[in-house]
Amino acid sequence: MTMKWLEQGRPLLLIGQTGVGKSFIAEACAMQACRNGKASLWLDISALLEALSLSRTSGTYIKLREKLSRPDVLVIDDFGMRKLTSTEAQDLCELLELRQDRKSTIITTQLPLNHWEEVIEDPVIADAVKDRLKHAAITLKVTGETYRAVKAKKLDQGDLTK
């Protein structure tokens, strides 16, 4: 697997329906980065936003933001599962800004970039987040049947080894 995107600090956007393997691909990319001596960190969007929110109340926001800017690969899983508050959207924007052109960020989502206003309600912040991604990101559209449906069929057939 080529890691040119990682060396260039480019983000990856993995877009597709539920269950088609976006998280699996993100994990494989992060694991390959680790095999190549790079550091990676995986957080689903809810955990990321909760950690940032808690750090604001505990006075450790800057420290956490710096910690999140360090890994060579930061995976943000399941973006778009809920709407972001203005503060959460600003936090995400600042994090992407810190990592831009230096470190790679992988974002898995069901939403194409041109629909991110649906979850980032502040149009100025939505535009800033999208701008940080649309010009540099490698976008992969993941398609296919949901893994859960395939697994259910195998269960019905009594064969999980395929």
C-alpha positions as a printed Julia matrix, in Angstrom:
162×3 Matrix{Float64}:
   0.0     0.0    0.0
   1.45    3.34  -1.0
   1.63    5.89   1.78
   2.3     8.97  -0.35
  -0.87   10.63   1.03
   0.54   10.24   4.53
   3.95   11.64   3.67
   2.2    14.64   2.08
  -0.04   15.19   5.11
  -3.14   14.84   2.96
  -6.53   14.03   4.44
  -8.6    11.06   3.3
 -12.37   11.21   3.08
 -14.05    7.82   3.03
 -17.66    8.33   1.96
 -20.32    5.64   1.69
 -23.42    4.03   3.12
 -23.54    2.37   6.5
 -21.74   -0.95   6.67
 -19.78   -0.85   3.4
 -16.36   -0.87   5.05
 -15.33    2.76   5.52
 -14.15    2.18   9.1
 -12.37   -1.01   8.02
 -10.46    0.87   5.31
  -9.61    3.68   7.75
  -8.33    1.14  10.25
  -6.25   -0.59   7.56
  -4.69    2.73   6.55
  -3.9     3.6   10.17
  -2.43    0.15  10.79
  -0.25    0.41   7.67
   0.97    3.79   8.89
   1.91    2.16  12.22
   3.77   -0.61  10.37
   5.74    2.18   8.68
   6.72    3.68  12.03
   4.05    6.37  12.15
   1.74    7.16  15.05
  -2.02    6.95  14.69
  -5.04    7.76  16.83
  -8.62    6.61  16.27
 -11.66    8.43  17.66
 -15.26    8.38  16.63
 -16.69   11.85  16.22
 -18.74   11.64  19.43
 -15.7    10.69  21.53
 -13.64   13.45  19.91
 -16.25   16.12  20.55
 -16.87   14.92  24.11
 -13.14   14.97  24.89
 -12.81   18.49  23.49
 -15.84   19.68  25.45
 -14.58   18.16  28.71
 -11.15   19.67  28.13
 -12.72   23.12  27.85
 -14.38   22.76  31.25
 -11.23   21.35  32.87
  -8.91   23.99  31.41
  -6.93   21.49  29.32
  -8.31   22.37  25.89
  -5.04   23.69  24.43
  -3.13   20.68  25.75
  -5.64   18.24  24.21
  -5.73   20.12  20.91
  -1.92   19.93  20.73
  -2.06   16.2   21.57
  -4.57   15.64  18.76
  -2.36   17.55  16.32
   0.63   15.21  16.88
  -0.31   11.77  15.46
   0.75   11.21  11.87
  -2.73    9.81  11.25
  -5.87   10.89  13.09
  -8.96    8.88  12.24
 -12.29   10.59  12.87
 -14.95    7.92  12.42
 -18.65    8.43  11.71
 -18.69   12.16  10.96
 -22.22   13.35  10.34
 -24.02   11.07  12.77
 -25.32   14.15  14.58
 -25.36   17.91  14.19
 -22.44   19.84  15.63
 -22.89   22.83  17.87
 -21.12   26.01  16.82
 -18.39   25.36  19.42
 -17.94   21.73  18.29
 -17.72   22.82  14.65
 -15.17   25.49  15.56
 -13.12   22.9   17.48
 -13.14   20.58  14.46
 -12.12   23.44  12.18
  -9.23   24.41  14.44
  -8.04   20.82  14.67
  -8.07   20.44  10.89
  -6.21   23.73  10.58
  -3.49   22.53  12.99
  -3.04   19.31  11.02
  -3.34   20.8    7.53
  -0.41   20.02   5.2
   1.5    18.44   8.11
  -0.42   15.41   9.34
  -3.06   13.23   7.71
  -6.62   13.05   8.94
  -8.95   10.27   7.83
 -12.66   11.03   8.09
 -15.32    8.39   7.55
 -18.81    9.65   6.74
 -22.02    8.93   4.95
 -22.24   12.56   3.81
 -20.57   13.87   0.68
 -18.62   17.06   1.37
 -21.24   19.23  -0.34
 -23.79   18.11   2.3
 -21.77   18.95   5.39
 -23.89   22.05   6.01
 -26.54   19.59   7.18
 -24.47   18.84  10.29
 -22.42   22.06  10.56
 -25.17   24.63  10.82
 -22.94   27.72  11.0
 -22.36   28.46   7.3
 -19.06   30.28   7.89
 -17.58   27.4    9.87
 -19.01   24.83   7.45
 -17.34   26.66   4.57
 -14.03   26.83   6.46
 -14.09   23.1    7.32
 -14.99   22.12   3.77
 -12.31   24.41   2.33
  -9.63   22.75   4.48
 -10.61   19.41   2.98
 -11.88   19.87  -0.57
  -8.62   21.08  -2.1
  -6.25   18.61  -0.46
  -8.29   15.54   0.45
  -8.25   12.27  -1.38
 -11.9    11.25  -1.57
 -12.8     7.57  -1.79
 -16.41    6.62  -2.42
 -16.95    3.23  -0.83
 -19.82    1.26  -2.32
 -21.27   -2.19  -2.09
 -23.6    -4.23   0.03
 -23.56   -3.63   3.74
 -21.25   -6.03   5.53
 -23.99   -6.75   8.06
 -26.31   -8.02   5.3
 -23.56  -10.23   3.89
 -22.84  -11.61   7.37
 -26.55  -12.24   8.0
 -26.81  -14.21   4.73
 -23.86  -16.35   5.8
 -25.47  -16.95   9.18
 -28.71  -17.97   7.45
 -26.7   -20.38   5.28
 -24.88  -21.7    8.35
 -21.45  -20.75   7.02
 -19.33  -17.96   8.52
 -16.05  -19.2    7.03
 -16.63  -17.61   3.61
